[in-house]
Amino acid sequence: MMVAAMNPCFCGNLGDPRKMCSCTPSMVTRYQKRISGPLLDRIDLYVDVPPVEYDKLTGEATGERSSTVRERVVAARLAQSRRFDGTALSTNADMGPAEVWEHCKLDEASSGLAKAAMDRLHLSARAFHRTLKLARTIADLAGEEAIGVSHLAEAVQYRQRGLD
């Protein structure tokens, strides 16, 4: 697993509602092009992390409890273990193109969304397969047998880089 982080520009303030970015558009483009397209194509999730306000950082925690998330992850891993029983695979991330087509079947509505995402985001075959594997994992985390439109839509959102 690779985890990486980068600023949106040289000064780090692009998109920050509290600070003004001092970079020109050409500087932003040059900075963002420092990472090659083929490398970016191999990243499954893009998540923008905005600055956190003091009150939110020091206030009472909201959202799902870690123990609840852990239970969903354990259940999803068990579903994947059953899915790939008798194969060399253990997780959705291990799937190759043949397994993606076998285990990431889309209904008509999801297929339409997938086509639109490929066209709009100019996804390569590799990026498209990564998106389907992610949608399969999101469905597993939701305890669903089939990939639904909501699972695919969430996976597509993670493919959109906020840097562009």
C-alpha positions as CSV (number, residue, x, y, z in Angstrom):
1,M,0.0,0.0,0.0
2,M,1.2,3.4,-0.9
3,V,0.0,6.5,0.9
4,A,1.1,9.9,-0.4
5,A,0.4,13.5,0.2
6,M,1.1,16.7,-1.6
7,N,0.2,20.4,-1.4
8,P,-2.0,21.7,-4.2
9,C,0.7,24.3,-5.2
10,F,4.1,25.6,-4.3
11,C,2.9,27.9,-1.5
12,G,0.3,25.3,-0.3
13,N,-2.5,27.7,0.0
14,L,-4.5,27.0,-3.2
15,G,-8.1,26.4,-2.2
16,D,-7.6,27.5,1.4
17,P,-10.5,29.8,2.3
18,R,-8.4,31.5,5.0
19,K,-5.1,32.1,3.1
20,M,-4.5,33.6,-0.3
21,C,-2.5,31.6,-2.8
22,S,0.6,33.4,-4.1
23,C,1.1,31.2,-7.1
24,T,0.4,32.1,-10.7
25,P,-1.7,29.6,-12.7
26,S,1.4,28.5,-14.6
27,M,3.2,27.9,-11.3
28,V,0.3,25.7,-10.1
29,T,0.3,23.8,-13.4
30,R,4.1,23.3,-13.3
31,Y,3.9,22.1,-9.6
32,Q,1.1,19.7,-10.3
33,K,2.8,18.2,-13.4
34,R,5.8,17.2,-11.3
35,I,4.1,13.8,-10.7
36,S,3.7,11.8,-13.9
37,G,0.4,10.7,-15.3
38,P,1.3,7.0,-15.2
39,L,2.1,7.3,-11.5
40,L,-1.1,9.2,-10.8
41,D,-3.0,6.6,-12.8
42,R,-1.9,4.0,-10.2
43,I,-3.4,5.8,-7.2
44,D,-6.8,4.5,-6.2
45,L,-8.1,7.3,-4.0
46,Y,-7.7,11.0,-4.1
47,V,-8.9,12.8,-1.0
48,D,-8.7,16.6,-0.5
49,V,-8.0,17.4,3.1
50,P,-9.1,21.0,3.9
51,P,-7.7,22.9,6.8
52,V,-9.4,22.0,10.1
53,E,-10.9,24.8,12.2
54,Y,-9.9,24.9,15.9
55,D,-13.5,24.3,17.1
56,K,-13.8,21.1,15.0
57,L,-10.4,19.9,16.1
58,T,-11.0,20.4,19.8
59,G,-14.7,19.7,19.9
60,E,-16.5,16.5,20.6
61,A,-16.0,13.7,18.0
62,T,-18.8,13.1,15.5
63,G,-19.3,10.4,13.0
64,E,-18.9,6.7,13.0
65,R,-17.1,5.1,15.9
66,S,-13.9,3.3,15.1
67,S,-15.2,0.0,16.6
68,T,-18.2,0.2,14.2
69,V,-15.9,0.9,11.2
70,R,-13.7,-2.0,12.3
71,E,-16.6,-4.4,12.3
72,R,-17.6,-3.4,8.8
73,V,-14.0,-3.8,7.6
74,V,-13.7,-7.3,9.2
75,A,-17.1,-8.3,7.5
76,A,-15.9,-6.9,4.1
77,R,-12.6,-8.8,4.4
78,L,-14.5,-12.0,5.2
79,A,-16.7,-11.5,2.2
80,Q,-13.6,-11.1,0.0
81,S,-12.0,-14.2,1.5
82,R,-15.1,-16.2,0.6
83,R,-15.2,-14.6,-2.9
84,F,-11.7,-15.6,-3.6
85,D,-11.6,-18.9,-1.8
86,G,-9.6,-21.5,-3.8
87,T,-7.7,-18.8,-5.8
88,A,-4.4,-17.0,-5.3
89,L,-6.4,-13.8,-4.6
90,S,-7.2,-12.5,-1.1
91,T,-8.6,-9.0,-1.6
92,N,-10.4,-7.0,-4.3
93,A,-7.2,-5.0,-4.9
94,D,-5.6,-8.3,-6.1
95,M,-8.0,-8.7,-9.0
96,G,-6.7,-8.6,-12.5
97,P,-8.9,-7.6,-15.5
98,A,-10.5,-11.1,-15.9
99,E,-11.5,-11.1,-12.2
100,V,-12.8,-7.6,-12.4
101,W,-15.2,-8.5,-15.1
102,E,-16.3,-11.6,-13.1
103,H,-16.8,-9.9,-9.7
104,C,-17.6,-6.3,-10.6
105,K,-20.6,-6.7,-12.8
106,L,-22.7,-3.6,-13.2
107,D,-26.4,-3.2,-13.8
108,E,-27.7,-0.9,-16.6
109,A,-27.8,2.2,-14.4
110,S,-24.3,1.6,-13.1
111,S,-23.0,0.9,-16.6
112,G,-24.3,4.3,-17.7
113,L,-22.6,6.0,-14.9
114,A,-19.3,4.1,-15.6
115,K,-19.4,5.2,-19.2
116,A,-20.1,8.8,-18.3
117,A,-17.2,8.7,-15.8
118,M,-14.8,7.3,-18.3
119,D,-15.7,9.9,-20.8
120,R,-15.7,12.9,-18.4
121,L,-12.7,11.9,-16.4
122,H,-10.8,10.4,-19.4
123,L,-10.0,7.3,-17.4
124,S,-7.5,4.8,-18.7
125,A,-8.3,1.1,-18.7
126,R,-6.2,0.8,-15.6
127,A,-8.0,3.7,-13.8
128,F,-11.3,2.2,-14.9
129,H,-10.5,-1.2,-13.4
130,R,-9.2,0.4,-10.2
131,T,-12.5,2.3,-9.9
132,L,-14.5,-0.9,-10.3
133,K,-12.4,-2.7,-7.7
134,L,-12.9,0.3,-5.3
135,A,-16.7,0.2,-6.0
136,R,-16.6,-3.6,-5.2
137,T,-14.9,-2.8,-1.9
138,I,-17.4,0.0,-1.1
139,A,-20.2,-2.4,-1.7
140,D,-18.5,-5.0,0.5
141,L,-18.2,-2.4,3.3
142,A,-21.9,-1.7,2.9
143,G,-22.6,-5.5,3.1
144,E,-24.0,-5.6,-0.4
145,E,-23.7,-8.5,-2.8
146,A,-24.0,-6.3,-6.0
147,I,-22.3,-3.1,-6.9
148,G,-25.0,-0.4,-6.9
149,V,-25.0,3.1,-8.5
150,S,-24.2,4.7,-5.1
151,H,-21.1,2.4,-4.7
152,L,-19.8,3.3,-8.1
153,A,-20.6,7.0,-7.7
154,E,-18.6,7.0,-4.5
155,A,-15.7,5.3,-6.2
156,V,-15.8,7.7,-9.1
157,Q,-15.7,10.6,-6.7
158,Y,-12.4,9.3,-5.3
159,R,-10.9,9.3,-8.8
160,Q,-11.5,13.0,-9.2
161,R,-8.4,14.9,-8.3
162,G,-9.0,18.3,-6.7
163,L,-5.7,19.6,-8.0
164,D,-6.7,20.0,-11.6
